[in-house]
Amino acid sequence: MTAAPSLRRLLLARALRGLGDGYVAVLLPAYLLALGHEAWSVGLLSSATLLGSALATLALGAWGHRWPQQRLLAAAALLMAATGLSFGLSSSFWPLLLIGLVGTLNPSSGDVSVFLPLEHARLAALADGPRRTHVFAHYSLIGALAAALGALLAGMPEWLSRWQAGLQSLDVMRAMFIAYGVIGLLVWLIYRGPAQELGTAPRVAASPGISLGPSRPIVLRLALLFSVDAFAGGLVLNAMLALWLHTRFGLDLAQAGLFFFWTGLLGTLSQWLAPRLAERIGLVNTMVFTHIPANLFLIAAAFAPTLPLALGLLLARACLSQMDVPARSAFVMSVVTPAERPAAASFTAVPRSLAAALSPSLGGALFAAGWLATPLALCGLLKIGYDLALWRAFRRHEAAASPAPK
């Protein structure tokens, strides 16, 4: 069995999940507000979803080696299906919070779900050397493009309620969350195929309960730095940014969906360019020196006096802010042994999710208190600090980890 069919199946599953995540992130604040909940509830529920993803990924890193990865992927897909159905049929905040905690909802623009480490491990097993960066770039690019299309679909509740008299926007939102569950079933069908069609990624480790070996120190250092980046990013998740645009400038759901569609397309373009840039300047330099100007744009947007200026700065940020995604994934896979890759993916993803789980609640509280610029400015400053610390700590790893120039 060649790698091509395995890769196509993984990319198809990623595209479907990205489509659902794309519109869920934009719909989430509008859905909660339409149900009569306060603005702070958006931040609290976003925190719960990220916390649940972190705990599930942590369990996967510690005990996932005991089960076949295909079985774990299929179980995650069924959980996605149950999440969409339950969320679309619920109205009270506490049941919604519980569903967010145990389910697979994603309020961000990136992938923070339990699928991530499993799929990363399989991708790493399908390619070596310079090609690995391109495989991860395709994976990230397809997910970002699908998420951009999903964000555009977030305008459907307003579009359909305007065109069809008597159709309530809230009813369309409920139907779209249920459709998210249907997407989970489709992903489950993909992962129900023959095991050999998805490749043969190595198991986590031979010793039960000990998943990391010689690469443990470097993975822990990366996890610590990534957690700072994730905490900052949690302040401006797509759900929180949609809430900010609505609160600050009155942007409606259809307009927000169009905006996130364009930011998604720009992010997709940046991820497509990332491996080409990494071949020239290295993985770490790609992560750092595209991130810093993106965060300067974000800080400027926090204080923009008009909607057009704020949107322009945020679009400029989108051109650069995602270039680190494929480079980061490829860098982690390059500095650990093949047997440690699943665990490394989990143990670098978990602190990110745990740290990101704290900040949406903080951001929601700041919005509720009227400090609308603070979450965006704080995010930009923290991310710049992370970029500089990452470059200082890992710039000497470039020779071993970066793809060789063509």
Secondary structure, 3 states (H helix, E strand, C coil): CCHHHHHHHHHHHHHHHHHHHHHHHHHHHHHHHHCCCCHHHHHHHHHHHHHHHHHHHHHHHHHHHHCCHHHHHHHHHHHHHHHHHHHHCCCCHHHHHHHHHHCCCCCCCCCCCCHHHHHHHHHHHHCCCHHHHHHHHHHHHHHHHHHHHHHHHCCHHHHHHHHCCCCCHHHHHHHHHHHHHHHHHHHHHHHCCCHHHHCCCCCCCCCCCCCCCCCHHHHHHHHHHHHHHHHHHHCCCHHHHHHHHHHHHCCCHHHHHHHHHHHHHHHHHHHHHHHHHHHHHCHHHHHHHHHHHHHHHHHHHHCCCCHHHHHHHHHHHHCCCCCHHHHHHHHHHHCCCHHHHHHHHHHHHHHHHHHHHHHHHHHHHHHHCCCCCHHHHHHHHHHHHHHHHHHHHHHHHHHHHCCCCC
